[in-house]
Amino acid sequence: MANRIVSGTLFKKMVTNGAVNLKNSHKEIDHLNVFPVPDGDTGTNMQMTMMAGIKEVNNLDSQSIIDISKIMSRGLLMGARGNSGVILSQFFRGVYNEIAKINNGSATIEEFIQALVGGYQMAYRAVMDPVEGTILTVVRESAEKVLNEKSNLHSVEEVLKIYLEQARETLIRTPDLLPVLKEAGVVDSGGAGFIKIIEGMLMALEGNILNETDLGPVVNTEDYQGAHNLGDVDIKFGYCTEFIVKLHKPEKFKEDFMKNPLSQMGDSLVVVTDDDLLKVHVHTNQPGVALTLAQKYGDLQTIKIENMRLQHSTIMGDVSAKPVEKKKSKYAIIAVASGEGIHEAFRELGVDTIIDGGQTMNPSTEDFMKAVENTNADNIIILPNNKNIILSAEQTAELIPDRVISVLKTKSIAQGYASLMVFDPTSEIDINLEQMQDVVTSMRSGEVTYSVRNTELNGIKINEGDFIGITGGEIKVANKSRLDTVKTLMDDMVDIDREIITVFYGKDADEEEIEQVIGYVKKLNPDIEVDLIEGKQEIYSYIFAVE
């Protein structure tokens, strides 16, 4: 018997069946994946996105299509992976926005068609630069077809049959719209994945309920060479970066706050908001900078960063990614640092080149010159992060006058790290240097290390083996107890007006002591945010940045 309305129960059955059909066929979709990057994960990302939404739906007791589409939209947003996954989540968000307008728990045929139209419109709005020949074209032309034919459609089954028929026709034409698909000899993977969902939804209407073990026909991968046909590919922006932020002030946030800067440092950009949540997908070479920009507006909830060059080289049968020629960028940052964890933290904030060194191993001017020569940027910023290294860094600027080199006179790891928190790759060099210097001037940095001999400085008697606390370049305390040394140092550095303290703990710090340090800091300022980073540095048990 044909369905003339879509109840909540039927809608739940349809989308669940669609998700299962996609999951059973996702490897086939992976083989098609060549756009926007040939990394072979579109099918996997789309099915994980769908299953995240279905998980939320299955936990809902309501039988209202409004409630079900709403919770599914939210679940898809939270679980969205990859470019196509985020677009898919926005399609169902658009579906919900239209369904939310109806007056009862079920949708009529006309309302269901309008929901499909709302889905494609929302998907287009979410993408910074919509590209035809992708899933976007498939959802748009399919919705436009049923909208034009709605007077002739008298059941939900008829709607989805016409919708699916057009989707398949559009998919076949995607190589004509997107040259990279024709070169690879494939259709668009996102569009193909979407069709699997619609096929499953139609099966549910016809009474064919799938299980996850009901696999479709085995795919001959030789028919879908995809990335292999493209050969070596120059992936301009290497990191697929996705994150969700819980906004501090959602009513004041505008998507352009993220779209404008991120569009200048990457591509495949999708920025969406849903109540107090911000979801971002971008391909970039500076994932840390993208995360730092987002933290201006809220708290990070989830983060996923994947190296697409490595993914592509794995598909090509080469485990190690082949080097690609770097495009000239606006900025390159060179920093001096010691400690594996500190290196990682600096890279996450956008540092391009790290010179290993510090207090006991000062890099030479030649080290800086080599680093500069290996960069390809209009502006180079050097963070020496030690007062003994500043001169060598400044000499580099004099010895390579044809490059625009700026030395920010950071005297500690803490100062360098704090300055990076305000670096904006879209701002002009003078503005960046001014803002970074302001942070260096206003923040407080400190370190805890140990003494190698007996001495007395600034009236403080220091015995060999004592732990010493340093801030502002001066020794403030010496003590046999490392924890007591930290506490005295915190008394000097932390006050009620400070907002955040970053703690880099070294190889010799233990978990119990770290918890005691945090507890003491919170006692001094209950509202201060504590950011712990496993710096893995030698010599310094702790490095503190207080802002």
N, C-alpha and C positions, 0 to 999 in steps of 0.2 A: 504493500500500500504506500503510495507516494506521500511524502511529508510536505505539508503546506506551511508549517512553522518550524522554527529551530528552538526547541526548549533547552533549558540549561543541561538537562540530562543528555540530550542528543548532542549538543555542542561538545560536552565533555567527552562523549564517546568518539566523536569525529576527530577532535584534535589529538586525543590519545592514540587513536589508530594511525593518524598521520605521522605522529612522532615515532611510533614503532616501525612503520614502513620505511621512514628515513633511516632509522638506526640499523635496520636490517640491510640497507643498501649503501651505507655511508662510505664504505671502502671504494665502491664504484665512483662515487662523487669525488673522493680524494684523488683518484687517477686523472680526473679532468682538470684539476686545479692548476691554472697558469696565470690567473689574473685576480687581484692586482700584483701578486707575487707568486711565483711558482714554488710554493712551499708544501704542497700536497696535504693540506689539513682542512680544507673547506667542509668536506662531508663530516669529519670528526667534530669540528667546531659547531656546525649547525645541529647535529644530533644531540650534542651535549647541551646546547642552548635549549632545544625543544624539551629534552628530558628534565631540565631544571624547572621549566614551567609546568610540565605535567606532574612533577613531584608535588608542587604547591597545590595544584588542582585536586590531586588525589587526597590531600589532607583537609579539603574543604567539605563541610556538610551541606552547604546551601545547594539548592537545585535551580537557582535563578541564573539565567545566562549573563545577567549583568555582573553578579558576584563572581561567577566562574571566569568570565573574560577579564575581569579586573585583576583577580589574583594570579591568573596566568600571565598577564602582561607584566606584572611586577616580578614574578618568578623568572620570566624570560630575560628581563632587564638585568636582574642580579646574576643570572647564569650565563649571559651572552658572552660568547667567545668568538674572536675573529671578526673581520669586516662583515662577512655575510651573516654571522650570528647576531651582530648588533642590528643590522638592517632588518633581519627577521624579527627581532624583538620589537622593532619600531612598527613593522607591519601589523603585528598583533596589538600593539598599543593603539594604532589607528582604528583597528577593528573594535577595540573596547570603547574608544571615545565615541563612536557612532552608536554602539549598542547601549551605552549609558544614557542615551537620549530617549530610549523607548519607555513606555509606561507600565510594562508588566515583565514577567519573568521569562518571556519567550519573544523571539523575533519573527516578524512576517517575512515573506519572500522579498518584498521590496526593502525592508529594513536590513535584511541579510546582504542584499546586493550593495546597499549604501555602505555597509560595514566593510565590504571588500574594497570599495572605492576609497573609503577613509584610510584603509590599510596602506594602499599604494601612495596616497598623498602624504601620509605621515612618514613613510619610508624615504620619500624624496626629500622632504624637509630636513631629515636628520643628517643627510650626507652633504658635506661641504661642497664638493664638486661632483654632482651626479654624472655617471658615465653610462651611456646607452650601450646595449649589448650585454648587459649584466642582469642580475636578478631584478633590478629596478624596472627594466623594460618588460620583463616577463610579468611582474605583478601589475604594471600599469596597463598594458595592452589587454590582459585578461579581464581586468575590472572594467575597462572601457567597453569591451565586447558584451559582457552581460548587462551593463548599464544600457547600452543601445538596444539590446534584445529583450529587455525586461517585460515588455508588454506581451511577448510570446512565451514567457517562462512561467509555468504554473505549478512548479514544485521545486523543492530544494535540490532534488536530484538533477533536474534539468539545468538548474543554475550551475551546479558544479561540473556537469558534463560539458557544457559550453565553455565554462571557465577553463577547464582542463584542456579541452581541445585547442583553445587559443593559446594557452600557455605552451603547449607542445609545438605549435606552429611558430611562435615567437622564439622559442629556444633553438629551433633549427636555423633560424635566421641570425642568431647572435654572432656567428663568425663573420657575417657580412657587415656587421655594425662595429666589430672590435677586431682590428687586424691581428692582434697577438693570438686570438683564438684560431683564426684561419691558419696562421703560421704553424701553430701547434697541432692543428687538425682535430680540434675538440670544440664542443659547445661550452657555454658558460657553466661552471660548476655550481655557482650559487643558484642560478635558475633551475638547473637540473635537480638540485636538492630540494628546492621549493616544490617542484612538481611531484616529488616523492611524497611530500606532505599532503598535497591535494589529492593524489591517488589514494592514499590511506584514508582520507576523510570521506571520499566517495565510496570506498569499499565498506566503510562503517554504515553508510546510508543504505547500502545494498545487502547488509547483514553479514558481510565477510569481516569478522573481527580477528585481527592478527595477534599472534604471540611473538615475543622476541626471538623465538627459535624458528619462526616461519620465514626462513631466508629465501630471497628471490633467486633467480638463476645465477649460476657462477659466472662472473664477469671475466671475459678474456681481456686481460690487461694490454695485450698487443694491439687491441683495437683503440686503446686510449693512451697513446704515448705521452701526450701532454708535455710536461716539462722536458722530457728527453728530447723531443723534437726541437726545442728551443736552444739546446746546447748551453754553453756558458752564458749566464745572464748577469748583467751589471745591476745589482740591487742597490739603488741609490740610498735608500734609508733602510738600515739593516735590522732594526728592532721593532717587532710588533708589540706595542705597548698598550695595555688596557688597565683601567682602574675605575673603581667606584668611590665617590666621595660623599660623605654625609655633610651637607651644607650647613654652615653656622647660621646664615641668614638667607634662606631660600627665597624669601620675598624680595630681596634686593639683588639677587644674583641674575646675571644675564649670560646666555650661552656665548655671546661674543667675547666675554671676558677670557674664555679659553680658546675659542675659535680663532681669534685674531693672532695671538702669539704662536699658537701651535701650527697654524697654516704656513707660517714662515720658517718652521723648523722640521717639517715633515709632510707626508701626504696620506692618502686613504683616511682622512680625518672624519670621524663621526662623533658629534657631541650631542648628548641628549640629557634632559632633566625630567624627573618624575617626582613631584612633590619635593621632598628634601634630599633627593638623591641625584647625583651627577654621574653619568656614565660617559667615559671617553675611550675611544679607540683611535690610535694614530701609529703610523709607521715613521720612525725617527731614528737618528743616530745619537740622540741625547735623551734617553728615557728618564734619567735622573732629573733633568731640568724640567721635563713635563710634570713629573710628580711634585717637584718643588712649587711650580706654578699653581698646581691644584691645591696644595696645602694652604695657600693664602685664603681659600674660601671654605675649607672644612677639613674633616678628618678622613683619612684614607681608610676604606673598609676592605677592599680587595685589590690585589695587584697581580698582574701577569705580564711578564716580559719574556719574549722568545726571540732567539737569534735566527732570522729568516735566511741569512746566507748559509748558516750551518744546515738548516732544514733542507734548502735546495740542493746543497752539495751532497747530502745524504741520499736524496732521491736520485741524483745523478750517479750514485755508486761511489762517491768519494767522501769519506768520513770527514776529512779536513777541508774546511772551506777555502776556496781559492781566493787569493787577494784580488780586490777590485780597485780600480783607480778611483781615488777620492775626489769628489767634486769640491771646488773651492767654496768655503763657507765664510760667513761673516766674522765668526770668532773661533779662536782656538785658545784653550787655557792650558798652561803648563804649571804643574805644582810639584814641590818637593815634599816627600813624605816617606815615612818608614813604618812598616807593619802591614801585613796582608789585608787585614780588615779595614785599616785606614785607607789603603789604596782603593779598595772596593767602594767605600763610602764616598770618596772624592770622585770616582768615576760616575757614580750614580747621580752626582750633582753637576755633571757636565764636563769634568776635566778630561781633556783629550790625551795628554801625555803626563805621566808621573815619573819623576826622576827620584830614584831611591836614595834617600839620604836624610840627614838631620843633624843633631847636635854632635854626634861622634863621627859622622861621615859627611863632611861638607862637599857637595858636588862642585866641580870646577866650572869656569866660564866656558870651557870647551864642551862640557856636558850640556850646558844650556844652548850653546850654538848648534850642536847636533840636533837637539830637540826642536829648535826653531826651524832648522832646515828641513825637517821631516813633516812640518805642518804645511797646510795649504789653506790659509785664511787671510782675510783682509786685516784683521786685528788680532794681536797676540797678547794675552795677559799672563804674566808670570807671578806666581805666588811662592816666594822663597820659604816662608813659614819658619824662619829662623834668622835672628839678627846677624849671625855670622855669614849668612849666605846672600844677604841683600846686595852687597857690593859686587859679587860675581854676576848676579842677575843683571844689575845695572850696566856692567861692562858689556854684556851681551848686546844690549840695545845700541851701545856706541859702536860696537864692532860690526854690526849688521844694519847700517843706516838705511838700506833700501826696504826694510820691513818695518811695519808699524808695531812696535813693541812697547808695552806699558808694564812697569813693575809696581805692583801693589806691595808696599813694605810690611807684609805680614811677618810677625816675629814668632809665631807659634802655630802649631797645627790647629789649635782652637780658633785662632783669628782667621786662618785661611778657610776653614770649614764654615764659619759663621758668615764670612763675606760671600761665599758661594750661594748661600740661602737667598740672597737678594739679587743675584745675577740674573739679568733678563736678556736673552739672546736677540730680542727684537728691538732693544733700546740702542741708542747711540753710545759710542765708547765713553765719551765724557760723562754722560749720565750714569752709566754703569760704574765707572771708577769712583765717582762722587758718592753714590749710594753704598758701594762696597766699603769705601773708606769710612763712611759714617758709622757703619756697623762695627768695623775694627776699632774705631775710637770709643764707641759707647759700650761695647761688650767687655767682659772680664774673662781672662784666661788663666788657667792654673795647671800645675803638674805636680805629681808626687813621684819622687825617685829616691835614690839612696846615696849615702855619702861613701866615698872610697878612702877617705883619710880624716884625721882629726883636724879641725880648724875652727875659727871663730869669725863670723861675718855679721855685720850690722848688730853687734851685741849679742848674737845668738851663738852659743857654744854648740859645736857639732862634733860628735864622735864618729869614728869609722863604723859603718854599718847602720847608722841612724837613718830613718826615713825623713826626708826633707820635703816640705811643701813650699812651692814657688808660685807667686802670682805677681803680675806686673813686672816680671824680670827680677824680682827680689825674693830672697828666701825669707819666709814668714815664720816657719816653725821647723823644729827638728825634734824627733821623738823615736824611742825604741819601738813604739807601737805604730804600725802603719795606719790602723783605723783611727787612732787618736790624732795622728798627723792630718788625716783627711778631715776630721771633724773641726780641727782648729782652722784649717784652710777654708772650709765651708763657712765658718763663722765670719771670716773676713770677706768672702766673695758673694755670699747669698744674702739678700735682704727681701723684704716683703714686696718690693717694686719689680723684682725680676720675674720674667714670664716663663723662661725655658732654660734648662740646663742639659747640655749634651755631655755624656760621660763615655769616653773611650777607655775601655779597660784592657790592660795588657795581659801578657801570657801568664804572669804570676798571680793575677787576681783570682780569688775563689768566689764561688756563688754565694756562700753565706755572708761573706764580708760585703759583697756588692749589695745584697739586700739591706744590710745594716747602713750602708752609705746612703741608699735611697731613703730609708726611714729617717735618717738624720736630716737630710735635705728637706724632706716633707715637714719635719718638725719646725724647721726654720721658716718655711714658706709652704703652707698646705696647698696653695693653688698653683704652685710652679709645676710645669710639665717636664717630666724626666725622660730623656731620649737616650737609651742605652745602645752602644755600638761596640761590638767585639773587635777592638782595633788590632789585637795580636801583636802589639808593638813590644820591643825589647826595652829595657832600662827604665821606662816610665810605667809604673803600675797603673796610674790614672792620668788622663788628660781631661780637663774640664773646660767647657765653653759655656759661659753664663750670659744670657741676654735678657 
